[in-house]
Structure formats: C-alpha cells, structure tokens
C-alpha cells in the first residue's frame, strides 16, 4: 500500500509539473507590446512588414482618465517579434492642438505616409482630426495642413464635443480615398487626391449601437465596417458590396475585454493570414482602462464571407 501511495503521489507530481510547463508565462505573446502602455492600435502592411501605430497611455496607476501626449510605432516581419522605433509624432507637432493623442491611423499613398489623428483643438471647442505626413512609415511626421481637417463644428449628428474622433482611412480599388470617423455617430467622406482635404459632403451611416472606433477593410468581394459597440465596448461589424453601402449588420465580432472599458480594433491580412489587433487592460503590471496594452490574435472568415468570432488569447501568435 505504501508503494502504491508513493507511486500515486509521484504521478500527481509529474502531472502537476506538466500543467505548469504548459502554462509557462514565457509562452504568452499577448500583449505584444510590453515596454510601455499602448492603446487604439492601427496597423499598416507595407512591403514585407507590419507597422503598428498606437497612442501612448501615460496615466499613473491611480489616475482615472487618459493621459496621452504622443503616438508610437513598432514594426514586425512575423507578427511575433516587434521592434520599437523613436517617437514619430506628438500632439505638440500640431501647433493648433492642445492635448490628447487619441486614436489614429496611417495609410500610404504614392510613397508618402499620411497619419490621421484625434486631438483636442486649441481654439475650436471639442475634438478634431489632424493629418501628418512623412516619407517613411516610421517617421518623423509633420503637420501636413497647419490646421485641422475635421473640427467639431462640422458635424451636427450628435450634440457632444467628442463625436469627431477615431479616424480610419481606406483607399478603394479605383484609387478613391475615404475617411470614416465618429463617436455615437459614424461619419464618412471622400478625400481629395492630396489626402488632406474633404471632397464633397459629409455622410452619416446608421449602425446599431455605434459607439466609436470605425475600421474599414476589404476581403475578397466584401467591404467590412467594424466598430466599437455599446459601452463597455464589444466589437461589432457590418458588411456591404460597396464602400458607400448599404451596410448590413452582422453581429458581434469580439467580446468585452473585461479589464478595459474600451475596445479598438485593426484588421489586416499579412503573408496569407488575417489578424485582429486590439487593446485590453492586461497587466504589465497595473493595467486597466487608462493603461492599456495592444494584443493580436488570428482572424478567420466563413464561406459566406462573414467573420468568425475572435477569441482573445494570452498565447497570441505562436
């Protein structure tokens, strides 16, 4: 009986060791950025790399709101190892802005890189959208206009001061560029060839429980408009055969992060695989809604073009 007890104890010990080995934190790749807090990720595929742009969350551990003064950029050739680059853009680079390096996106056209950012305007009350430009995806970037592209007084669908945030840009197959943005109301407009002026009127898209964070991408023959849904935020999406709609709501894509009130997504294809990039409040340590971290997981499509629910993982991209 003693030998049997010893054998069982040894078996339990071995099994426990296996479990520990399988749960080795060194195998967890999420969050992908661990040297500082980052939120509102936007990714650009350019040549053989992915460039990741994000706002830098600088809030102290006991601070209950966003403190963001600059944007950061990282690059990767495999979605697993990320190289940090010098800070390419700050709020102070926009002389007309006063604070808040909120959500943004970079897009390339004709060898130049255009960075559309959310900031607090210095003289026109409310949030606004600016544009910076560079000859390199890693910057440095400079103000392309010397003034805001979008200001709060240009949109009247929502009577709040922060409805002009979270810009996303998509260049369609015919070369026409579109700017989408908004909070509580989703706006979009064409951009002129110079990428720094609105071309024509601003349109409004009705989407169920739209909160913020629109993102446009295309897969095969379908256009996808994903966005933050309700608050605290899930990610939902709609589909269309045209970038001008009509958009058909398809449901939830990504659930609540649980440790972050906000959720902000970027969807890309890279080397034959689709990816869903997002942020949560993962501890590195002391994470939370105002000290966020960027993560990435794989994204898959169904045969009818709809997207499969994204499952957030600690393992990330192995």
N, C-alpha and C positions, 0 to 999 in steps of 0.2 A: 504493500500500500504506500509506503514511504517513497519507493522508487517511482510509483505511478504519480504521486503528488509532485515529486521533483520534475518529472517529465512534463506534466501539465503546466507547471509554473514556468518551465523553460520555453514551452510552446507559446504561452501568453506573452512572455518577454520578447520572443522573436517577432511575434505578430505585431506587438506594440512598436517595436523598432521599425518594422516595415511601414506602419502607418505614419510614424514620424518622418521617415525618409520620403514618403510620398507627399507629405505636407511641407516639405522643406521650403521656407520662405524665399530662398535664393532662386527658386524656380518660378516665382511670381514676377511677371514682367509688367503688370499694372500696379500703380501708374507708370507710364513710360518716362515721365519727367520727374525726377526725384531731387534735383538740386535746388528747386525753388517752387513756390506755388504758382500754378498757371490755370487759367480758365478761358472759356469761349474759344475753343480750338477751331482753326480753319486750315485746311491742308491744300497744297498746290503740288500737282505732279508735273515736273519739268525735267525733260530728258530722262536720265536714269535715276532720279532721286525724288523723294517726297520732302517738301519743305513745310514745316509745321509752324504756324503763326498763332500766338496766344497773348492774352493780356497777363500782366504780372500782378498777382494778388500779393499785396504788401501789408495787409492788415495784421496788426498784432493779435495775439491769441485771444485777448479779451475785448477786441473791437467788434462791434456788431453791425458793420456795414462795409461796403467795398472801399478799399484804398488802392487805387490803380493809377500810376503815373506814366507807364511805359508799356510797350509791346515787345515781345521777344520772338526769336526764331531759332528753330532747330532743323536739322536735316538728317535723312536716313536713306540708306540704299537697300535695307532689308526689313524695315518696319520694327526692328527689334533693338538695334543699337542707334542711339540718337546723339548727334554732335551739336553742341551748343555754339552759337555764333554771337559776336558782340551785339549789344542792344542796337537795333536798326532804326528805331523811331520812338519819340517821346511826345507827350502832349505839348510840351514847350516848343516843339518844332512847328506847331501851328500857332502863330502869333495872335490869332483871333480867338483861340480857345483858352479856357481857364482850368479845366480839370477833367478827370475821368477817362482813362484809357480803356473804354469798354469794347464790346465785340467788334470784330473786323474781318476782312478777307482780302487776300492778294490774288490777282489774276494777271496773266501775261498776255500781251498783245504786241505783235511786231517787234519783239525783242526788248520791250520795256515792261516793267512790272508796276502795276497800279494797286495801291493799298487803300481800301475804303474803310474808314474807321468811324467809331462813335465817340464823340467828345461833348462836353458841356460848353456851349457857346459863351464867349466873354461879354457880349453886349445884347444879343437877342435871347430872351429867356427860353430855357429848355435845351434839350439835347439836339445835336446836329450831326451831320455826316460830312467828313472831310475826305480829301483824296491826296495821297502822297505818291511819288513816282521815283523809280530807281532803274539803273541799267543792270542791276544784279538782284537775284531773288533774296540775297542776304543783306542787301542794302550797302551803304546807308541810303535812307529815303529822305526826300524833301517835299515840302508842301507844293503840290502841283498847281494850285489855284490862287493861293493867297487869301482865300475866303472859303466859306462853307459851300458845299454842293447842295445840301438839303438843310433847311432850318425849320424850326418848329412851327413857324407861321405859314408854311407852305402846305400843310396838311390839316384838314378840319374834321376828319372822320372820328377822331377821338379827342376829347377835351382834357388832355393831360399834357404835361411838359416833357414826357419821356416816350412819346409814341414814334419818334424818328430815330430809331436805334437799330442795331444789328444788320448792317448792310451785307448783302450777298450778291455777287455778280456772276452772270452766265453769258458766254458768247455762243450763240446758236450756230448751226452748220452753215448758215448763209453769211456769217460774219457780224450779224447784228448783236450788239451787247445790250443786256438788260440788267437793271438794278432793282432788287427786291429788298424791302426793309419793313420794320414796324414793331410796335407793341400795342396790343389789343386791337389793332387794325393792320392788315397786311397790305402794303402799297407796292406798286411796281411801275417802272417807266423805262423807256428806251434811253440808251446813251448815244451821244453823237460819236462820230468816228474818233474824235480826240480823247474819248473816255473820261472827259472831265466836265461835260455839260449834259443836262437832261434834254432829250429830243422829243418835244411834244408834251402831252398832258400826263398827269399822274393818275394811275388807275388804282382801284381798290378791289381786293379779292375777298369774298366771303368764305371763311373756313370755320368749321365747328371748333369752338373753344380756343381760338387762336390767341396765344399769349405773346410770343416773340420768337426770335431765332429762326427765321426762314432760311432754308438752304435749297438751292436748285441743282439737280443733276439729271443726267440722261443715261438710260441703259437700254440698248437696242432701240426700239421704236417708241419708247415711253419717256415722258418727262415726269420727274418726281419733285414735288414740293413738300419737304418735311419741315416741321416746326415744333416749337415748344407748346404743349397742350395743357391747359389748366394751370393751377398753382397750388402746391408744389408741382413741378413740371415733369410730365412724361414727354415723349416724342411721338407725334402722330404724323401721318402723311396723306397726300392726295396724289392722283395720277391724271395725266392728260396726254393726248396725242399732239398737242400744240402747246408751246410755251405761253401762249395767250389764253389758254383754257378752252373750254370749261374744265374745271378741276373736279374730279370725283373722289370724295373722301374714302379712304381705305382702312382707317383704324389706327391702333397703337402700334408703334414700331419698337419702342424702348420704354421700359417701366421707370418708376421713380428710382433715383439713385439711393434714396433713403437717408443719406448723410449730407445732402445738398438740396436746397430748395429749387435751384435752377438746374436746367439740363440744356446743353448746347451741343449740336451735332455737326459733323462734317463727314460727307460720304464721298469716297473716291474709289477708283479702280487703279491697281498698280501691279504690274507684272502678272496679269491674268487672275487676280484675286480682288474682290471687293472688300472694303474696310469701312467700319463705323467708328469714328473718332468722337470722343465725348469727354466731359469732365464729371468728376464726382468730388466728394469731400474726404477722400481717402487720407488717412493719417500718414504724414511723413516727417514728424508726428504733428498732432494738433490740427488736423484738417477740419473742414467744415464748409458752410455755405459761402463764407467770405475768404476761405483759404483752400482753394480747390486744386485739383490735380487732373491732368489730362491722361486719358486711358484710350486703348484701342482694342477692338475685337473684330472678328471676321463677320461679313455680311453676306447673306445668300438670298437668291430670288427663287420664287416658284415658277412653274412652267407658264402660268398666265401673266407673268410679269410682276405680280405683287411681291413684296419683300417679306421674308420670314422674320419673325420676332427676334430681335437682337438680345442675346443673353450676355449680361455683363459678367466678366470673369476676373479673378485675381491673376490667373495664368497669362491672359492676354495672348500675344503672338509668340508661339514657341519656335 
